[in-house]
């Protein structure tokens, strides 16, 4: 029983994800199944991103940022606009909730430029600050296609992709979808956040420790990934 004057803790639908039955897929399997499901998807797809650090070796703009060439990184990001817009002309939109912590990490500073670009291309994103989801932490990284299909996307300690788990239990997926929709509705449009909080920042600081891990992610397909 909650004591008088003490706010009740919100139920955490994401807590069930860790122990849910799911089919583990390595990176090639995950990407193949993901692409198949997205092509067949008739409703908007939902994505929840919580981590503040990822590794994106497939993206030339990310690699330029890691090389310390911020101007080139932004220029390369701008070149993604046409392929991204074309992609979403043939796919349902991805509605993304992006959790943000301050100070802004180097990765997040870069990603916010890409998310603003994607938003303009028809893939809307809302920003939610970390304290808004504190009751839910640790949050999984999720992609949700329907009330009975989602992926828990898996990463290593650097934020390099390790594949995912395909979860089809409506008792797990449905409540997660409802919670992500609520976070999206409560979030701030990425374009306003990007203009206010990201554009004025100096170039991101990339440390030697961050760069040291890059050779482990040598695959460079230059493919656009959702």
Buried (B, 14 or more C-beta within 10 A) or exposed (E): EEEEEEEEEEEBBBBBBEEBEBEEBEBEBBBEBBEEBBEEBEEBBBBBBBBBEBBBBBBBBBBBBBEEBBEBBBEBBEEBBEEBBEBBEEBBBBBBBBBBEEEBBBBBBBBBBBBBBBBBBBBBBBBBBBEBBEEBEEBBBBBBBBBBBBBBBBBEEBBBBEBBBBBBBEEBBBBBBEBBBEBBEEBBBBBEBBEEBBEEEEBBEBEEEBEEBBEEBEEEEEEEEB
